[in-house]
């Protein structure tokens, strides 16, 4: 079985994630191809798409949100994602059990004895008037009936698990600051979510495997599980295994992939890219060594924005006093500093909507 080393996996990841070459792709198609973008920080998907698409116009993404073609909702790993509306409707029911389990993992003691199906029915009845509500407002409406758990536990279970809801604009619009207001997905999109598949079949799971490999492969089943949070996909993998090709990584893990997906030459040059906080190019794997050193693994979990140099995380970045500030994690060559500065200036212009903003690169470490 062919072994793909770390550099080969890196280049494949960059290609699938649209980070090797910026893509000429409509924004909606890019969101769908990427299986959504992690979006608990509302402005971060704009940077993620700017790094991936040529001539990205943030107004287009805002228009897709207000036009209900993309939505913000809890899905993979119980985190907020920005997803194509069709994908949310198709995938949401498949995530129900995982979402409940993840909330119970935090609030099991508080929610002990609560009939979650009954709570879901009561929450849906409250939301049936299509009035946008915050999590606190929804929990307050049900707290008298369920006083013991506390409003935080009730709200988290309702909004993040029991009720398929969308976070409404202006939350998530370009340069907008707005709190979270929720409505039922079925109301916002004018369609009910797809029902669960009949017992013994898992067409959504099979679709998720294919879509994940197209955007993240080659990958192990542990990587797939780390991305979506679903434990029950071995059956889906088994059902489509004959469609797939297999490799090994340097640790000996089996890697699955689509036969015709891009696997560039490991020596393909990789441009500098600025990634937003919580970017799935890093978080979409259990073994993230293809793109980030183990010593820096915690940066992405903590929400640090990172810079890829030669395809790997080599610095963090932030915006301070109108300047994009880059802090190297390793020694930069003169060429590295030049290319990072060029991309940093382009990012500063994008964020400020005008030219002339500064880039500051700190001294390389020891």
MARDRENTOR-635256 format. One line per field, with one value per residue (C-alpha): residue number from 1; residue in three letters; x, y, z. Coordinates in Angstrom, 1 decimal, always signed. Layout:
BEGIN
i [NUM|...];
aa [ALA|...];
px [X|...];
py [Y|...];
pz [Z|...];
//
This chain:
BEGIN
i [1|2|3|4|5|6|7|8|9|10|11|12|13|14|15|16|17|18|19|20|21|22|23|24|25|26|27|28|29|30|31|32|33|34|35|36|37|38|39|40|41|42|43|44|45|46|47|48|49|50|51|52|53|54|55|56|57|58|59|60|61|62|63|64|65|66|67|68|69|70|71|72|73|74|75|76|77|78|79|80|81|82|83|84|85|86|87|88|89|90|91|92|93|94|95|96|97|98|99|100|101|102|103|104|105|106|107|108|109|110|111|112|113|114|115|116|117|118|119|120|121|122|123|124|125|126|127|128|129|130|131|132|133|134|135|136|137|138|139|140|141|142|143|144|145|146|147|148|149|150|151|152|153|154|155|156|157|158|159|160|161|162|163|164|165|166|167|168|169|170|171|172|173|174|175|176|177|178|179|180|181|182|183|184|185|186|187|188|189|190|191|192|193|194|195|196|197|198|199|200|201|202|203|204|205|206|207|208|209|210|211|212|213|214|215|216|217|218|219|220|221|222|223|224|225|226|227|228|229|230|231|232|233|234|235|236|237|238|239|240|241|242|243|244|245|246|247|248|249|250|251|252|253|254|255|256|257|258|259|260|261|262|263|264|265|266|267|268|269|270|271|272|273|274|275|276|277|278|279|280|281|282|283|284|285|286|287|288|289|290|291|292|293|294|295|296|297|298|299|300|301|302|303|304|305|306|307|308|309|310|311|312|313|314|315|316|317|318|319|320|321|322|323|324|325|326|327|328|329|330|331|332|333|334|335|336|337|338|339|340|341|342|343|344|345|346|347|348|349|350|351|352|353|354|355|356|357|358|359|360|361|362|363|364|365|366];
aa [UNK|UNK|UNK|UNK|UNK|UNK|UNK|UNK|UNK|UNK|UNK|UNK|UNK|UNK|UNK|UNK|UNK|UNK|UNK|UNK|UNK|UNK|UNK|UNK|UNK|UNK|UNK|UNK|UNK|UNK|UNK|UNK|UNK|UNK|UNK|UNK|UNK|UNK|UNK|UNK|UNK|UNK|UNK|UNK|UNK|UNK|UNK|UNK|UNK|UNK|UNK|UNK|UNK|UNK|UNK|UNK|UNK|UNK|UNK|UNK|UNK|UNK|UNK|UNK|UNK|UNK|UNK|UNK|UNK|UNK|UNK|UNK|UNK|UNK|UNK|UNK|UNK|UNK|UNK|UNK|UNK|UNK|UNK|UNK|UNK|UNK|UNK|UNK|UNK|UNK|UNK|UNK|UNK|UNK|UNK|UNK|UNK|UNK|UNK|UNK|UNK|UNK|UNK|UNK|UNK|UNK|UNK|UNK|UNK|UNK|UNK|UNK|UNK|UNK|UNK|UNK|UNK|UNK|UNK|UNK|UNK|UNK|UNK|UNK|UNK|UNK|UNK|UNK|UNK|UNK|UNK|UNK|UNK|UNK|UNK|UNK|UNK|UNK|UNK|UNK|UNK|UNK|UNK|UNK|UNK|UNK|UNK|UNK|UNK|UNK|UNK|UNK|UNK|UNK|UNK|UNK|UNK|UNK|UNK|UNK|UNK|UNK|UNK|UNK|UNK|UNK|UNK|UNK|UNK|UNK|UNK|UNK|UNK|UNK|UNK|UNK|UNK|UNK|UNK|UNK|UNK|UNK|UNK|UNK|UNK|UNK|UNK|UNK|UNK|UNK|UNK|UNK|UNK|UNK|UNK|UNK|UNK|UNK|UNK|UNK|UNK|UNK|UNK|UNK|UNK|UNK|UNK|UNK|UNK|UNK|UNK|UNK|UNK|UNK|UNK|UNK|UNK|UNK|UNK|UNK|UNK|UNK|UNK|UNK|UNK|UNK|UNK|UNK|UNK|UNK|UNK|UNK|UNK|UNK|UNK|UNK|UNK|UNK|UNK|UNK|UNK|UNK|UNK|UNK|UNK|UNK|UNK|UNK|UNK|UNK|UNK|UNK|UNK|UNK|UNK|UNK|UNK|UNK|UNK|UNK|UNK|UNK|UNK|UNK|UNK|UNK|UNK|UNK|UNK|UNK|UNK|UNK|UNK|UNK|UNK|UNK|UNK|UNK|UNK|UNK|UNK|UNK|UNK|UNK|UNK|UNK|UNK|UNK|UNK|UNK|UNK|UNK|UNK|UNK|UNK|UNK|UNK|UNK|UNK|UNK|UNK|UNK|UNK|UNK|UNK|UNK|UNK|UNK|UNK|UNK|UNK|UNK|UNK|UNK|UNK|UNK|UNK|UNK|UNK|UNK|UNK|UNK|UNK|UNK|UNK|UNK|UNK|UNK|UNK|UNK|UNK|UNK|UNK|UNK|UNK|UNK|UNK|UNK|UNK|UNK|UNK|UNK|UNK|UNK|UNK|UNK|UNK|UNK|UNK|UNK|UNK|UNK|UNK|UNK|UNK|UNK|UNK|UNK|UNK|UNK|UNK|UNK|UNK|UNK|UNK|UNK];
px [+0.0|+1.4|+2.6|+1.9|+4.3|+3.5|+4.4|+2.3|-0.7|+0.0|-0.2|-3.3|-5.0|-4.1|-5.5|-8.7|-9.1|-8.6|-5.4|-2.9|-4.4|-7.1|-10.2|-12.4|-15.6|-18.9|-19.0|-22.0|-20.1|-17.1|-19.0|-20.6|-17.3|-15.7|-18.7|-19.2|-16.9|-16.6|-18.1|-18.6|-16.6|-18.9|-16.3|-13.8|-15.5|-14.9|-11.1|-11.3|-13.0|-10.7|-7.7|-9.4|-11.2|-10.0|-11.6|-13.7|-16.4|-17.7|-20.9|-21.7|-21.5|-23.6|-26.2|-26.2|-27.0|-29.8|-31.1|-31.2|-28.9|-26.4|-27.2|-25.4|-26.3|-24.9|-23.9|-20.5|-19.0|-21.8|-20.0|-21.5|-20.9|-21.8|-23.3|-25.2|-28.9|-29.3|-26.6|-28.1|-31.5|-29.9|-27.5|-29.2|-31.2|-28.1|-26.5|-29.3|-28.1|-24.5|-25.8|-27.8|-24.9|-22.5|-24.8|-25.4|-21.7|-21.7|-25.1|-25.9|-26.4|-28.6|-30.7|-31.1|-34.8|-35.8|-37.7|-35.8|-38.5|-41.1|-38.7|-38.2|-42.0|-42.4|-39.5|-40.9|-44.3|-42.7|-40.8|-43.8|-44.7|-41.6|-40.5|-36.6|-35.4|-32.1|-31.2|-31.9|-35.4|-36.3|-35.1|-36.9|-40.2|-39.8|-38.0|-41.2|-42.1|-38.5|-37.0|-34.5|-32.0|-31.3|-31.8|-28.3|-28.7|-32.2|-31.1|-28.0|-30.0|-32.8|-30.7|-27.7|-29.4|-33.1|-34.4|-33.0|-32.5|-30.8|-29.0|-30.5|-28.7|-27.4|-25.4|-22.7|-22.9|-19.7|-18.6|-21.9|-22.1|-25.2|-26.3|-27.7|-31.4|-32.8|-35.7|-36.6|-34.7|-38.0|-39.4|-36.4|-35.8|-39.4|-38.6|-38.6|-35.3|-34.9|-36.3|-33.9|-33.2|-35.0|-33.4|-30.5|-29.6|-27.4|-27.4|-26.5|-23.5|-22.3|-22.7|-20.8|-17.9|-17.6|-17.9|-15.4|-12.8|-13.4|-12.6|-10.1|-8.8|-6.8|-7.9|-8.3|-11.7|-10.4|-10.0|-13.5|-14.9|-12.9|-14.4|-18.0|-18.3|-20.3|-19.3|-21.6|-20.0|-18.1|-21.2|-21.2|-17.5|-18.0|-20.9|-18.8|-15.4|-15.3|-15.6|-12.5|-8.7|-6.5|-3.1|-1.0|+0.5|+3.9|+2.4|+0.8|-2.7|-5.0|-6.1|-9.2|-9.7|-11.7|-9.9|-9.9|-9.4|-6.2|-3.0|-0.4|+3.3|+4.8|+7.2|+4.4|+5.1|+2.7|+1.9|+1.6|-2.0|-3.6|-6.2|-8.9|-9.6|-10.8|-10.2|-11.3|-8.1|-6.6|-9.5|-10.9|-8.5|-7.6|-4.0|-3.2|+0.5|+0.0|-0.4|+0.6|+3.4|+2.3|+4.0|+1.6|-1.5|-3.2|-3.1|-6.0|-8.1|-7.6|-8.8|-5.4|-5.3|-2.4|-0.2|+0.8|+4.3|+5.3|+1.9|+2.5|+1.5|+4.5|+3.1|+0.1|-1.5|-3.8|-5.0|-3.7|-4.0|-4.9|-2.0|-1.8|+0.7|+2.5|+4.3|+6.6|+6.7|+10.0|+12.8|+11.7|+14.1|+14.3|+12.1|+9.6|+9.4|+8.9|+6.0|+4.3|+4.5|+3.0|+0.0|-0.3|-0.7|-3.3|-5.2|-5.0|-6.4|-9.3|-10.1|-9.9|-11.5|-8.7|-5.0|-2.1|-2.5|+0.6|+2.0|+4.3|+6.3|+7.8|+11.3|+11.7|+12.1|+15.7];
py [+0.0|+3.4|+5.5|+9.2|+11.2|+14.3|+16.6|+14.7|+14.9|+18.6|+19.3|+17.2|+19.1|+22.5|+21.5|+20.2|+23.2|+25.7|+26.9|+25.8|+28.0|+30.5|+29.2|+30.8|+29.4|+31.0|+31.7|+29.3|+26.5|+27.1|+27.0|+23.7|+22.3|+23.0|+21.3|+24.6|+26.9|+27.0|+30.3|+30.8|+34.0|+35.7|+37.6|+34.7|+33.0|+36.1|+35.8|+32.1|+32.7|+35.6|+33.2|+30.7|+32.5|+35.0|+38.4|+37.4|+40.1|+39.9|+41.5|+38.3|+36.2|+38.6|+38.5|+34.7|+34.9|+37.4|+35.5|+32.3|+30.3|+29.9|+29.7|+29.8|+26.9|+24.3|+21.2|+19.4|+18.9|+21.1|+24.2|+27.0|+26.5|+28.5|+26.0|+25.9|+25.7|+22.5|+20.8|+21.8|+20.4|+17.2|+16.6|+18.0|+14.9|+12.7|+14.9|+14.9|+12.2|+13.5|+17.0|+15.8|+13.7|+16.7|+19.0|+16.2|+15.8|+19.3|+19.4|+15.8|+16.5|+19.6|+17.8|+14.5|+13.5|+15.9|+14.2|+15.7|+14.8|+16.7|+19.6|+19.7|+19.7|+22.6|+24.5|+24.1|+25.3|+28.5|+29.1|+28.3|+32.0|+32.6|+35.4|+35.5|+34.8|+34.6|+31.5|+33.2|+34.3|+30.8|+29.3|+31.9|+31.0|+27.4|+27.9|+27.9|+24.4|+23.1|+25.2|+22.7|+22.5|+26.3|+28.5|+28.0|+24.2|+24.5|+27.0|+25.1|+21.9|+23.6|+25.8|+23.6|+20.2|+19.8|+22.4|+22.9|+26.6|+29.3|+32.3|+35.3|+38.2|+40.7|+38.2|+37.0|+39.8|+41.6|+44.1|+43.7|+43.4|+41.7|+39.2|+35.8|+35.6|+32.2|+30.9|+27.4|+26.3|+25.1|+28.6|+30.5|+28.2|+27.4|+23.7|+21.0|+19.2|+15.9|+13.0|+10.3|+7.5|+4.1|+1.8|+0.0|+2.6|+5.7|+7.6|+10.9|+9.2|+7.9|+11.4|+12.9|+10.5|+11.4|+15.1|+15.0|+13.2|+15.7|+18.6|+17.0|+13.7|+11.5|+10.9|+8.2|+7.4|+9.0|+12.2|+12.0|+11.4|+14.4|+16.6|+15.8|+14.5|+11.4|+8.1|+6.0|+6.2|+2.9|+1.4|+4.3|+3.8|+0.1|+0.7|+2.8|+1.3|-0.2|+3.3|+4.4|+4.0|+3.5|+4.6|+4.5|+7.5|+7.4|+6.1|+3.2|+4.4|+3.5|+6.6|+6.6|+8.8|+9.4|+7.9|+11.0|+13.6|+15.8|+14.6|+17.1|+16.4|+16.9|+19.4|+21.7|+25.2|+26.4|+30.1|+32.0|+31.9|+33.7|+31.5|+32.7|+31.5|+27.9|+27.1|+23.6|+23.1|+22.5|+21.4|+19.0|+16.2|+14.1|+14.0|+17.6|+17.0|+17.3|+21.1|+22.1|+20.9|+19.1|+21.9|+24.4|+22.2|+24.2|+27.4|+26.6|+25.2|+28.5|+30.5|+31.9|+33.1|+31.5|+32.0|+29.1|+29.3|+26.5|+25.0|+24.7|+26.9|+29.1|+32.2|+33.8|+37.0|+39.7|+43.2|+45.9|+49.6|+49.3|+47.0|+43.3|+42.0|+38.7|+36.8|+34.0|+30.6|+29.7|+31.5|+33.3|+33.6|+36.9|+35.4|+34.3|+37.8|+39.3|+37.0|+37.1|+40.9|+41.0|+38.8|+40.7|+44.0|+42.4|+41.1|+44.5|+46.2|+43.6|+44.1|+47.9|+48.1|+50.4|+50.3|+51.5|+49.6|+48.4|+45.0|+44.4|+41.2|+40.5|+39.1|+35.4|+33.3|+32.5];
pz [+0.0|-1.0|+1.9|+1.8|+3.9|+5.8|+2.9|+0.4|+2.8|+3.3|-0.4|-0.8|+2.1|+0.7|-2.7|-1.3|+1.0|-1.9|-0.3|-2.9|-5.6|-5.0|-6.8|-9.4|-7.7|-6.7|-3.0|-2.4|-4.2|-2.1|+1.2|+0.0|-1.2|+2.2|+4.0|+5.7|+7.6|+11.4|+12.4|+16.1|+15.5|+13.0|+10.9|+10.6|+7.5|+5.5|+6.0|+5.3|+2.0|+1.1|+1.5|-0.8|-3.6|-6.2|-6.1|-3.1|-2.4|+1.2|+0.2|-1.8|+1.4|+3.3|+0.5|+0.7|+4.4|+4.0|+1.0|+3.0|+0.7|+3.6|+7.3|+10.6|+12.9|+15.3|+13.5|+13.3|+16.8|+18.2|+17.0|+15.0|+11.3|+8.2|+5.8|+2.5|+3.3|+1.3|+3.3|+6.6|+5.7|+4.5|+7.3|+10.4|+11.5|+11.1|+13.8|+16.3|+18.6|+18.7|+19.5|+22.4|+23.7|+23.5|+25.5|+28.0|+28.3|+29.9|+31.6|+32.4|+36.1|+35.5|+33.0|+34.9|+34.9|+32.1|+29.2|+26.3|+23.8|+25.9|+26.2|+22.5|+21.9|+24.3|+22.8|+19.3|+20.5|+21.8|+18.6|+16.4|+16.2|+14.1|+16.5|+16.6|+20.2|+22.0|+23.8|+27.1|+26.0|+24.9|+28.2|+30.2|+28.5|+29.7|+33.0|+35.0|+33.7|+34.2|+37.0|+38.3|+35.4|+35.3|+32.3|+30.8|+30.6|+29.2|+26.6|+25.5|+25.1|+23.1|+20.8|+20.3|+20.1|+20.3|+17.9|+14.4|+14.4|+12.3|+13.7|+11.8|+10.2|+11.0|+13.0|+10.6|+8.1|+7.0|+9.6|+11.5|+15.3|+16.5|+19.1|+18.3|+17.4|+16.5|+14.5|+13.4|+10.3|+8.7|+9.1|+7.9|+4.9|+4.1|+4.1|+6.8|+7.5|+5.8|+8.0|+9.3|+7.0|+7.4|+10.0|+8.5|+5.9|+6.2|+2.9|+4.7|+6.4|+3.1|+1.6|+4.5|+4.0|+0.3|+0.9|+3.7|+1.6|-1.3|+1.0|+3.5|+2.2|+2.2|+5.8|+8.4|+9.9|+13.1|+11.2|+9.8|+13.3|+14.7|+12.0|+12.3|+15.8|+14.7|+16.1|+13.9|+10.5|+10.2|+8.4|+6.0|+5.3|+4.8|+2.4|+0.0|+0.6|-2.9|-4.3|-2.4|-2.7|+0.3|+1.4|+4.6|+6.4|+8.1|+11.3|+9.5|+9.7|+6.8|+4.8|+2.7|-0.4|-3.5|-6.5|-8.7|-6.0|-6.3|-4.7|-5.9|-6.2|-2.7|-4.2|-5.5|-4.1|-1.5|-1.2|+2.1|+3.4|+6.3|+8.1|+10.4|+13.9|+14.2|+10.5|+9.6|+7.5|+10.9|+13.1|+10.6|+11.6|+14.5|+13.4|+12.5|+11.9|+8.2|+8.7|+12.2|+14.5|+17.7|+19.7|+18.3|+18.2|+20.9|+19.0|+16.7|+19.5|+21.5|+18.5|+17.3|+13.7|+11.9|+8.9|+6.6|+5.1|+2.8|+3.7|+7.4|+10.4|+10.9|+12.7|+14.3|+13.3|+14.7|+14.0|+16.3|+15.9|+12.2|+11.4|+10.7|+13.2|+12.5|+15.2|+13.8|+15.5|+13.8|+12.1|+8.9|+5.9|+4.1|+1.4|+4.0|+5.5|+2.1|+1.0|+4.4|+4.3|+0.8|+1.8|+5.1|+3.2|+0.9|+4.0|+5.7|+2.6|+2.6|+6.2|+6.0|+2.5|+1.4|+0.6|+2.8|+6.0|+7.7|+8.3|+11.3|+11.5|+14.9|+15.3|+14.7|+17.8|+19.0];
//
